[in-house]
Amino acid sequence: MGLTGLFLISFLVVHSGINACIWANDHGEMFNKAAHFMGASVVIRILENGLFVGFIIHIVQGFILVAKNRSRRKIGYQVALGNRGSRWYSRSMGLLGTLILLFLVLHLYHFWTPSRLGGYFNIHELQPVAYENGKEIHNLYAEMLQVFQGNSPVVLIYVLGCFSLSFHLMHGFQSAFRTLGLHNQRYVVIVKTVGTLYSIIIPLALAMMPLSIYFHWVN
């Protein structure tokens, strides 16, 4: 669980970094080039398959752990410790993970299936853009505009998904390092600090992307 969690944490850095290219305010040129590289590179496509495997393993392991924890203590404590024992998000990892899973399904429906399988809308009907060597590539920036502009329910779901991700990471980041044997008090403090910053900055950056498009902060 810790290994797959750290793998997905590293993916989020790359994913948010590429999506942040929309803030170049160049009508999506930088973002489209970065997205094209990620979709056309053989190595990246192989890693994409590994990413799906990582997601599936992490999700299945998560549900198994929640089921095991509940089966081993069918009767709760007589006195609930609440936040004195652990933070609410640490006790709600199963719920937060399920909300993120639902968000992930919607995200794949909006952005992965159109470019790979078709669906939601035909990405090939969007006006293509010229690449550096004159080759036409998918206008994935136009796809983002079509999904988020004027679509407040979808934007709200994405923001709530990022909110759930933030609290999921608050526990998961430092917990993954503990699982792998990091118990030294000095380094635990460092990991907690880095994990807290990561859990705020990455989900906030991801949430700002649909908001930026919805409110026309980018062009």
N, C-alpha and C positions, 0 to 999 in steps of 0.2 A: 504494500500500500504506500509506503514511504517512497520507494523508488519510482513508481508510476506517478506519484504526486509531484516529485521533483522534476520529472520529465515534462509533465504538463505545465509546471511553473515556468520552465525554460521556454516552452512553446509560446506562452502568453507574452513574453518579452518580445519575441520576434513578431508575433501577430499584431500587437499594439504598435510596435515600431513601424511596421509597413503601413498600417491604417493611418498612422499619424501623418503620413505624407499628404493627406488631404489638406492639411493646414498650410501647405506651401502656397495655397490660393492661386494655382496655375491652371485652373479648370480640370484638375485631376491628372495632369500629364505625368508628374512624378509618381503618383499612386499607381497609375496604369502600367508604367514601366516596371515598378517594383512587383506588382501583382503578376504581370506577364512573366517576369523572371521566375517567380515562385511556381507558376503553373507550367512553364515550359522546360525547366531544368529537370533532367532525369534523376539526379540525386535527390532533389527536393520532392519529386513525385514518389520516390521510394520511401523517403522519410514521412510523407503524408500517410502512406499505408501503415507505417509504424505508429503514427499518431493515432489513427483510428483504433489500432490494437491496444494502445496505451489507454485510450478513453474507455474502451470496453472492459479491460481488465480492472481499471480503477473503479468503474461503476459497479461491476459485479462484486469485487472485493468489499466495496463500501456497504452494499446491501447485506452481504454475508456477515460482516462485522456487526452491523446493527442487529441482525437477527440473533447472532450468538450472544450479544450482550443482554438482550431482552430475555432470551431463554434461560440464561444462567441466574437471573434475578427476577423471578416472576412476581415477587412481592416487593414493593418499593420500600425505602427506608422509612422508619416511623417518623423521623424528623428530617424534613428536607433541608439540606444545607444551602441550596440556592447558589448565589455567586460566592459564598464563602468557601465552597468546595471547588467550583469551576465556573467559568464564564458561561452565559447562556448559549453562546454560539458553539462552545465546545460540546455542550450537551445536545445540540441541535444539528450536528453534522449530517445526519441522515436526511433531515428535512431540507436543509440548505442544499445538499447535493442533489436531491430530487428536483428542487426548483431550478437549479442550474441545468439539469438534464433536460427539462422541458424547454428552457431557453435555448439550449444547444440544438434541439430538434428544429425549433423555429428558425434559428440562425442558419442551419444547414439547408433548410427549405428555401430560404431567401437568397443565399449566396453560393452554396456549393452545388446544389442540384441544377440550377440554371446553366452554369458554366460547364458542368460535367455530363449531366443527364437530360437537361431541358426540364421545363416545369416552372411554375409560378408565372413566369413570362419567358418568352423566347429571347435569350440574350443575343442571338444572332440577328435579331431585328433591330437592336440598338445600333446607332451609327458608330462604326468602328473608328479607331484613331490610328494615325500613322506612327510606326515605331522609328527608331533612329535610322535604320537601313531602308526605310520606305515600306516595310512589311506592315500590313494591317493587323491589329490585335483587338481583342474584345475590349469594349469600353466599360470596364467594371466600375468606373466612377459614376457613369450614367446609371448603372444598376443600383448603386447606393442612393442616388438621388431619387430614383423611382420608388425605392422601398421606404425611404424616410420622409421625403418632402410631403407635407400635408397629411401625414398618417400618424396622428397623435396616439392612437391605441398601441401601435407597433413600437413607437418610440418609448412610450411608458413601460411596455413589457421589457424592452432592452435595458432601460435604466434600472428597473427592479431586478433584472437578471444580474446586472453588474453589482447592485447592492448586495444580493445574496452571495455573489462571488467574493466580495470583499470580506464578509464575515467568515465565509468558508476558509479563505486563505489565512485569516487571523489565527485560526487554530492549526490549520493544516501545514502551513509553512514551517513553524518551529517544531511541530509534532513529527514531521518527516525526518528532521535531523536527529531528534531524540530517538526515533525508531532505529536509526542507523548507528546509534551508539554514542551520540554527542551528549555527555553528561557533565562535562567540566563546567562549573558554575560561571567561570569567566566567559567562555565561548557561548554559553546558553544566553547570557545577557546580550551579546552581540547579535546572535541569531534572532532573538526576540525583537530587537530594535530594527534590524534590517527587514525582518518579516512584517513588522507593523507598517513600516514605510512602503514596502512592496504592496501590501494588502490595501493600502490607500491609493497609491499613485497609479498602479496598473488598472484597477477597476474604474477609477475616476477618469483616466485617459480613454478607456473603452466607452464609458458612458457619454463622454463629451463628443464623441464622433457622431452618433445619431442626433444629439442635441444641436451640434454645430450645423448639420445639414437642415434639420427641421426649422431652425431659426434663421437660416441663411447667413450664418457667420462665415461661411466659406463659399467660394464661387467655382 
